[in-house]
Amino acid sequence: MNSEFYTILTKIGIAKIIDARASGKAIVLSKFKASSKVIIPKEEMQSLEEIVYEANINSKYVDEKNDHHLILECIIGANEGGFEINAIGIYDDENDLIAIGNVPRTYKPLLEEGAAKEIIFKIIMELSNTKDVILELDKSMALASKDYVDNMKINLLLPITSNSNAILKIFNEKIDKIKGE
């Protein structure tokens, strides 16, 4: 690796992707775990040690510019903290470590410490077929990345704008009718 910080597929992850292609049964990515341990990612790794945070993956999408890139967003909200993060792991629904990465040393403070910090890990997995992976999302999640919200805002703005013009026209017609009486 030329980069100091990177994420790789584990041997288990590679085997499961190969099996998914052969069997047609998709891998269900479900959780991410953050670790305080400084690591050099290796394919042989089967788990993270010194776990400081664990949660469901927040979102998954295929990159618009490269359909072989599956992007996972893992968010640690402002209300969580009091720990250092040096590594992250992506786990499937069978709790197998599929991908592992090291990240720049990051301290995640607690609100009580006087600082609020939200962390979004954006993990890019390069796959020849992104359909081999399914993501289960926890429907109770209340966090969304800014990119997701901005995209939804743009998608929602179009119907609202066209509807508001129609509503404004009806409103103006009613005002004109009242003025005419």
C-alpha atoms as an extended CHARMM CRD file, in Angstrom:
* protein
*
       181  EXT
         1         1  MET       CA              0.0000000000        0.0000000000        0.0000000000  PROA      1               0.0000000000
         2         2  ASN       CA              1.2670000000        3.4680000000       -0.8700000000  PROA      2               0.0000000000
         3         3  SER       CA             -1.0900000000        5.2300000000        1.5110000000  PROA      3               0.0000000000
         4         4  GLU       CA             -0.6350000000        5.3640000000        5.2720000000  PROA      4               0.0000000000
         5         5  PHE       CA             -4.3790000000        4.9170000000        5.9050000000  PROA      5               0.0000000000
         6         6  TYR       CA             -6.4770000000        2.4230000000        3.9650000000  PROA      6               0.0000000000
         7         7  THR       CA             -9.1830000000       -0.2240000000        4.1390000000  PROA      7               0.0000000000
         8         8  ILE       CA             -8.8510000000       -3.7300000000        2.6940000000  PROA      8               0.0000000000
         9         9  LEU       CA            -11.0220000000       -6.7980000000        2.3440000000  PROA      9               0.0000000000
        10        10  THR       CA            -10.1150000000       -9.6110000000        4.7210000000  PROA      10              0.0000000000
        11        11  LYS       CA             -9.5770000000      -13.1890000000        3.5150000000  PROA      11              0.0000000000
        12        12  ILE       CA            -12.9890000000      -14.0030000000        4.9870000000  PROA      12              0.0000000000
        13        13  GLY       CA            -14.4730000000      -11.0500000000        3.1010000000  PROA      13              0.0000000000
        14        14  ILE       CA            -12.8450000000      -12.1150000000       -0.1680000000  PROA      14              0.0000000000
        15        15  ALA       CA            -14.0430000000      -15.7160000000        0.2940000000  PROA      15              0.0000000000
        16        16  LYS       CA            -17.5870000000      -14.5530000000        1.0270000000  PROA      16              0.0000000000
        17        17  ILE       CA            -17.6310000000      -12.3110000000       -2.0610000000  PROA      17              0.0000000000
        18        18  ILE       CA            -16.3830000000      -15.1840000000       -4.2430000000  PROA      18              0.0000000000
        19        19  ASP       CA            -19.0270000000      -17.4590000000       -2.7120000000  PROA      19              0.0000000000
        20        20  ALA       CA            -21.7030000000      -14.8020000000       -3.2700000000  PROA      20              0.0000000000
        21        21  ARG       CA            -20.8360000000      -14.6310000000       -6.9650000000  PROA      21              0.0000000000
        22        22  ALA       CA            -20.8950000000      -18.4200000000       -7.3090000000  PROA      22              0.0000000000
        23        23  SER       CA            -24.0270000000      -19.0930000000       -5.2690000000  PROA      23              0.0000000000
        24        24  GLY       CA            -26.0360000000      -15.9570000000       -5.9830000000  PROA      24              0.0000000000
        25        25  LYS       CA            -26.4920000000      -15.4890000000       -2.2150000000  PROA      25              0.0000000000
        26        26  ALA       CA            -25.5760000000      -11.9300000000       -1.2630000000  PROA      26              0.0000000000
        27        27  ILE       CA            -23.4590000000      -10.8410000000        1.6970000000  PROA      27              0.0000000000
        28        28  VAL       CA            -25.4230000000       -8.8310000000        4.2650000000  PROA      28              0.0000000000
        29        29  LEU       CA            -23.2380000000       -6.0570000000        5.6790000000  PROA      29              0.0000000000
        30        30  SER       CA            -24.7470000000       -4.8880000000        8.9250000000  PROA      30              0.0000000000
        31        31  LYS       CA            -22.3560000000       -3.3700000000       11.4870000000  PROA      31              0.0000000000
        32        32  PHE       CA            -19.2080000000       -1.3750000000       11.8850000000  PROA      32              0.0000000000
        33        33  LYS       CA            -16.8890000000       -1.4050000000       14.8610000000  PROA      33              0.0000000000
        34        34  ALA       CA            -14.3260000000        1.2060000000       15.8710000000  PROA      34              0.0000000000
        35        35  SER       CA            -11.1610000000        0.2860000000       17.7430000000  PROA      35              0.0000000000
        36        36  SER       CA             -8.6380000000        2.2350000000       19.7830000000  PROA      36              0.0000000000
        37        37  LYS       CA             -5.8440000000       -0.1450000000       18.7680000000  PROA      37              0.0000000000
        38        38  VAL       CA             -3.2760000000        1.0870000000       16.2360000000  PROA      38              0.0000000000
        39        39  ILE       CA             -3.1090000000       -1.5060000000       13.4410000000  PROA      39              0.0000000000
        40        40  ILE       CA             -1.7280000000       -2.2070000000       10.0170000000  PROA      40              0.0000000000
        41        41  PRO       CA             -4.6440000000       -3.8340000000        8.1390000000  PROA      41              0.0000000000
        42        42  LYS       CA             -3.9110000000       -7.3840000000        7.0030000000  PROA      42              0.0000000000
        43        43  GLU       CA             -6.0880000000       -9.7860000000        5.0260000000  PROA      43              0.0000000000
        44        44  GLU       CA             -5.5900000000      -12.4630000000        7.6940000000  PROA      44              0.0000000000
        45        45  MET       CA             -7.3140000000      -10.4160000000       10.4090000000  PROA      45              0.0000000000
        46        46  GLN       CA            -10.5480000000      -11.9700000000       11.6910000000  PROA      46              0.0000000000
        47        47  SER       CA            -11.6230000000       -9.3870000000       14.2550000000  PROA      47              0.0000000000
        48        48  LEU       CA            -10.8120000000       -6.0230000000       15.7460000000  PROA      48              0.0000000000
        49        49  GLU       CA             -9.4460000000       -5.7770000000       19.2720000000  PROA      49              0.0000000000
        50        50  GLU       CA            -10.0500000000       -2.9920000000       21.7910000000  PROA      50              0.0000000000
        51        51  ILE       CA            -13.5270000000       -2.1490000000       20.4380000000  PROA      51              0.0000000000
        52        52  VAL       CA            -14.6600000000        1.2680000000       21.6680000000  PROA      52              0.0000000000
        53        53  TYR       CA            -17.8160000000        1.6790000000       19.5710000000  PROA      53              0.0000000000
        54        54  GLU       CA            -20.1820000000       -0.5470000000       17.6030000000  PROA      54              0.0000000000
        55        55  ALA       CA            -23.2680000000        0.3730000000       15.5890000000  PROA      55              0.0000000000
        56        56  ASN       CA            -25.2470000000       -0.3980000000       12.4660000000  PROA      56              0.0000000000
        57        57  ILE       CA            -23.9620000000        0.9110000000        9.1410000000  PROA      57              0.0000000000
        58        58  ASN       CA            -25.9110000000        4.0920000000        8.3710000000  PROA      58              0.0000000000
        59        59  SER       CA            -26.0660000000        4.0330000000        4.5790000000  PROA      59              0.0000000000
        60        60  LYS       CA            -24.8180000000        2.2410000000        1.5020000000  PROA      60              0.0000000000
        61        61  TYR       CA            -24.7810000000        3.3720000000       -2.0880000000  PROA      61              0.0000000000
        62        62  VAL       CA            -22.9880000000        2.7190000000       -5.3410000000  PROA      62              0.0000000000
        63        63  ASP       CA            -20.7140000000        5.5800000000       -6.4000000000  PROA      63              0.0000000000
        64        64  GLU       CA            -22.2400000000        7.5520000000       -9.2900000000  PROA      64              0.0000000000
        65        65  LYS       CA            -18.8040000000        7.9370000000      -10.9140000000  PROA      65              0.0000000000
        66        66  ASN       CA            -17.6840000000        4.3090000000      -10.5370000000  PROA      66              0.0000000000
        67        67  ASP       CA            -20.2770000000        1.5390000000      -10.3560000000  PROA      67              0.0000000000
        68        68  HSD       CA            -17.6490000000       -0.8470000000       -8.9180000000  PROA      68              0.0000000000
        69        69  HSD       CA            -17.3490000000        1.2740000000       -5.7610000000  PROA      69              0.0000000000
        70        70  LEU       CA            -19.7110000000        0.4770000000       -2.9190000000  PROA      70              0.0000000000
        71        71  ILE       CA            -19.6560000000        3.3380000000       -0.4110000000  PROA      71              0.0000000000
        72        72  LEU       CA            -20.5670000000        2.7000000000        3.2120000000  PROA      72              0.0000000000
        73        73  GLU       CA            -21.2030000000        5.5420000000        5.6330000000  PROA      73              0.0000000000
        74        74  CYS       CA            -20.6740000000        4.8350000000        9.3080000000  PROA      74              0.0000000000
        75        75  ILE       CA            -21.6160000000        7.6390000000       11.6800000000  PROA      75              0.0000000000
        76        76  ILE       CA            -20.6990000000        8.1730000000       15.3090000000  PROA      76              0.0000000000
        77        77  GLY       CA            -23.0210000000       10.8780000000       16.6260000000  PROA      77              0.0000000000
        78        78  ALA       CA            -22.1210000000       13.8340000000       18.8270000000  PROA      78              0.0000000000
        79        79  ASN       CA            -23.7390000000       12.1930000000       21.8680000000  PROA      79              0.0000000000
        80        80  GLU       CA            -21.2110000000        9.2950000000       21.8580000000  PROA      80              0.0000000000
        81        81  GLY       CA            -17.5820000000        9.5820000000       22.8630000000  PROA      81              0.0000000000
        82        82  GLY       CA            -14.8410000000        9.5520000000       25.4220000000  PROA      82              0.0000000000
        83        83  PHE       CA            -12.5900000000        7.3280000000       23.3110000000  PROA      83              0.0000000000
        84        84  GLU       CA             -9.8650000000        7.3050000000       20.6750000000  PROA      84              0.0000000000
        85        85  ILE       CA            -10.3130000000        5.6910000000       17.2570000000  PROA      85              0.0000000000
        86        86  ASN       CA             -7.4670000000        4.2010000000       15.2240000000  PROA      86              0.0000000000
        87        87  ALA       CA             -9.1720000000        1.4260000000       13.2340000000  PROA      87              0.0000000000
        88        88  ILE       CA            -12.5430000000        0.4420000000       11.8150000000  PROA      88              0.0000000000
        89        89  GLY       CA            -14.0370000000       -2.8910000000       10.7710000000  PROA      89              0.0000000000
        90        90  ILE       CA            -17.0530000000       -3.7800000000        8.6280000000  PROA      90              0.0000000000
        91        91  TYR       CA            -18.9690000000       -6.8840000000        9.7340000000  PROA      91              0.0000000000
        92        92  ASP       CA            -21.6630000000       -8.9810000000        8.0960000000  PROA      92              0.0000000000
        93        93  ASP       CA            -24.8110000000      -10.4350000000        9.6720000000  PROA      93              0.0000000000
        94        94  GLU       CA            -22.8050000000      -13.5050000000       10.7820000000  PROA      94              0.0000000000
        95        95  ASN       CA            -20.3940000000      -11.2080000000       12.6850000000  PROA      95              0.0000000000
        96        96  ASP       CA            -17.5220000000      -11.9730000000       10.2960000000  PROA      96              0.0000000000
        97        97  LEU       CA            -15.0040000000       -9.2010000000        9.6160000000  PROA      97              0.0000000000
        98        98  ILE       CA            -15.3750000000       -8.3950000000        5.9080000000  PROA      98              0.0000000000
        99        99  ALA       CA            -13.1880000000       -5.2820000000        5.6480000000  PROA      99              0.0000000000
       100       100  ILE       CA            -10.6990000000       -3.6320000000        7.9820000000  PROA      100             0.0000000000
       101       101  GLY       CA             -9.0120000000       -0.2650000000        7.8880000000  PROA      101             0.0000000000
       102       102  ASN       CA             -6.7560000000        2.0070000000        9.8440000000  PROA      102             0.0000000000
       103       103  VAL       CA             -7.6500000000        5.6700000000       10.2670000000  PROA      103             0.0000000000
       104       104  PRO       CA             -5.7940000000        8.7510000000       11.5030000000  PROA      104             0.0000000000
       105       105  ARG       CA             -5.7440000000        8.8260000000       15.3150000000  PROA      105             0.0000000000
       106       106  THR       CA             -8.9590000000       10.5860000000       16.2940000000  PROA      106             0.0000000000
       107       107  TYR       CA            -10.2590000000       11.4520000000       19.7350000000  PROA      107             0.0000000000
       108       108  LYS       CA            -14.0650000000       11.3850000000       19.9850000000  PROA      108             0.0000000000
       109       109  PRO       CA            -15.0260000000       13.6610000000       22.9120000000  PROA      109             0.0000000000
       110       110  LEU       CA            -18.1090000000       13.4400000000       25.0810000000  PROA      110             0.0000000000
       111       111  LEU       CA            -20.4710000000       16.4130000000       25.1160000000  PROA      111             0.0000000000
       112       112  GLU       CA            -19.7560000000       16.7410000000       28.8520000000  PROA      112             0.0000000000
       113       113  GLU       CA            -16.1120000000       17.4380000000       27.9810000000  PROA      113             0.0000000000
       114       114  GLY       CA            -17.2040000000       20.6720000000       26.3180000000  PROA      114             0.0000000000
       115       115  ALA       CA            -16.8870000000       19.6560000000       22.6680000000  PROA      115             0.0000000000
       116       116  ALA       CA            -19.2870000000       18.1270000000       20.1750000000  PROA      116             0.0000000000
       117       117  LYS       CA            -17.8680000000       16.0840000000       17.3210000000  PROA      117             0.0000000000
       118       118  GLU       CA            -19.6910000000       13.8890000000       14.8370000000  PROA      118             0.0000000000
       119       119  ILE       CA            -17.5610000000       11.4410000000       12.8870000000  PROA      119             0.0000000000
       120       120  ILE       CA            -18.5450000000       10.0070000000        9.5150000000  PROA      120             0.0000000000
       121       121  PHE       CA            -16.3990000000        7.1920000000        8.1690000000  PROA      121             0.0000000000
       122       122  LYS       CA            -16.8310000000        6.8140000000        4.4140000000  PROA      122             0.0000000000
       123       123  ILE       CA            -15.5530000000        3.3820000000        3.4250000000  PROA      123             0.0000000000
       124       124  ILE       CA            -15.1470000000        2.6530000000       -0.2740000000  PROA      124             0.0000000000
       125       125  MET       CA            -15.1720000000       -1.0240000000       -1.2160000000  PROA      125             0.0000000000
       126       126  GLU       CA            -14.0990000000       -1.7950000000       -4.7760000000  PROA      126             0.0000000000
       127       127  LEU       CA            -16.0780000000       -4.7780000000       -6.0650000000  PROA      127             0.0000000000
       128       128  SER       CA            -16.5250000000       -6.1570000000       -9.5540000000  PROA      128             0.0000000000
       129       129  ASN       CA            -20.2340000000       -6.6110000000       -8.8120000000  PROA      129             0.0000000000
       130       130  THR       CA            -21.8140000000       -4.3920000000       -6.1540000000  PROA      130             0.0000000000
       131       131  LYS       CA            -24.9610000000       -6.5490000000       -6.3240000000  PROA      131             0.0000000000
       132       132  ASP       CA            -23.0760000000       -9.2110000000       -4.3370000000  PROA      132             0.0000000000
       133       133  VAL       CA            -23.5910000000       -7.1000000000       -1.2140000000  PROA      133             0.0000000000
       134       134  ILE       CA            -26.8720000000       -6.3580000000        0.5750000000  PROA      134             0.0000000000
       135       135  LEU       CA            -27.1190000000       -3.9190000000        3.4300000000  PROA      135             0.0000000000
       136       136  GLU       CA            -29.6010000000       -4.1470000000        6.2620000000  PROA      136             0.0000000000
       137       137  LEU       CA            -30.2390000000       -0.7890000000        7.8920000000  PROA      137             0.0000000000
       138       138  ASP       CA            -31.6520000000       -0.2580000000       11.3530000000  PROA      138             0.0000000000
       139       139  LYS       CA            -34.9160000000        1.5840000000       10.7010000000  PROA      139             0.0000000000
       140       140  SER       CA            -34.6500000000        3.3550000000       14.0590000000  PROA      140             0.0000000000
       141       141  MET       CA            -31.4740000000        5.2010000000       13.0400000000  PROA      141             0.0000000000
       142       142  ALA       CA            -31.8430000000        8.9610000000       13.3000000000  PROA      142             0.0000000000
       143       143  LEU       CA            -28.5010000000       10.0030000000       11.8040000000  PROA      143             0.0000000000
       144       144  ALA       CA            -27.9000000000       10.9170000000        8.1860000000  PROA      144             0.0000000000
       145       145  SER       CA            -24.8670000000       12.3740000000        6.4600000000  PROA      145             0.0000000000
       146       146  LYS       CA            -24.9820000000       15.8940000000        5.0200000000  PROA      146             0.0000000000
       147       147  ASP       CA            -24.5790000000       14.4940000000        1.4780000000  PROA      147             0.0000000000
       148       148  TYR       CA            -27.6350000000       12.2710000000        1.9700000000  PROA      148             0.0000000000
       149       149  VAL       CA            -29.7360000000       15.1290000000        3.3610000000  PROA      149             0.0000000000
       150       150  ASP       CA            -28.6380000000       17.5060000000        0.5910000000  PROA      150             0.0000000000
       151       151  ASN       CA            -29.5180000000       14.9010000000       -2.0390000000  PROA      151             0.0000000000
       152       152  MET       CA            -32.9460000000       14.3130000000       -0.4780000000  PROA      152             0.0000000000
       153       153  LYS       CA            -33.5180000000       18.0760000000       -0.2710000000  PROA      153             0.0000000000
       154       154  ILE       CA            -32.8600000000       18.4320000000       -4.0030000000  PROA      154             0.0000000000
       155       155  ASN       CA            -35.1320000000       15.4790000000       -4.8160000000  PROA      155             0.0000000000
       156       156  LEU       CA            -37.9300000000       16.8480000000       -2.6250000000  PROA      156             0.0000000000
       157       157  LEU       CA            -37.5500000000       20.4600000000       -3.7250000000  PROA      157             0.0000000000
       158       158  LEU       CA            -38.6330000000       19.7600000000       -7.2980000000  PROA      158             0.0000000000
       159       159  PRO       CA            -42.1210000000       18.3940000000       -6.4940000000  PROA      159             0.0000000000
       160       160  ILE       CA            -42.6840000000       21.0110000000       -3.7900000000  PROA      160             0.0000000000
       161       161  THR       CA            -41.7740000000       23.8640000000       -6.1480000000  PROA      161             0.0000000000
       162       162  SER       CA            -44.0670000000       22.6350000000       -8.9210000000  PROA      162             0.0000000000
       163       163  ASN       CA            -46.9150000000       22.0580000000       -6.4380000000  PROA      163             0.0000000000
       164       164  SER       CA            -46.4010000000       25.4330000000       -4.7780000000  PROA      164             0.0000000000
       165       165  ASN       CA            -46.7820000000       27.2090000000       -8.1360000000  PROA      165             0.0000000000
       166       166  ALA       CA            -50.1170000000       25.4500000000       -8.6780000000  PROA      166             0.0000000000
       167       167  ILE       CA            -51.2580000000       26.2930000000       -5.1380000000  PROA      167             0.0000000000
       168       168  LEU       CA            -50.1730000000       29.9240000000       -5.5780000000  PROA      168             0.0000000000
       169       169  LYS       CA            -52.1570000000       30.1440000000       -8.8160000000  PROA      169             0.0000000000
       170       170  ILE       CA            -55.3220000000       28.8240000000       -7.0990000000  PROA      170             0.0000000000
       171       171  PHE       CA            -54.7570000000       31.2170000000       -4.1880000000  PROA      171             0.0000000000
       172       172  ASN       CA            -54.3640000000       34.2160000000       -6.5280000000  PROA      172             0.0000000000
       173       173  GLU       CA            -57.5050000000       33.2320000000       -8.4600000000  PROA      173             0.0000000000
       174       174  LYS       CA            -59.4910000000       33.1190000000       -5.1980000000  PROA      174             0.0000000000
       175       175  ILE       CA            -58.1060000000       36.5360000000       -4.1500000000  PROA      175             0.0000000000
       176       176  ASP       CA            -59.0250000000       37.9910000000       -7.5500000000  PROA      176             0.0000000000
       177       177  LYS       CA            -62.5140000000       36.5150000000       -7.2270000000  PROA      177             0.0000000000
       178       178  ILE       CA            -62.9530000000       38.0520000000       -3.7380000000  PROA      178             0.0000000000
       179       179  LYS       CA            -61.7170000000       41.4470000000       -4.9900000000  PROA      179             0.0000000000
       180       180  GLY       CA            -64.1680000000       41.2480000000       -7.9080000000  PROA      180             0.0000000000
       181       181  GLU       CA            -67.1840000000       40.7750000000       -5.6230000000  PROA      181             0.0000000000
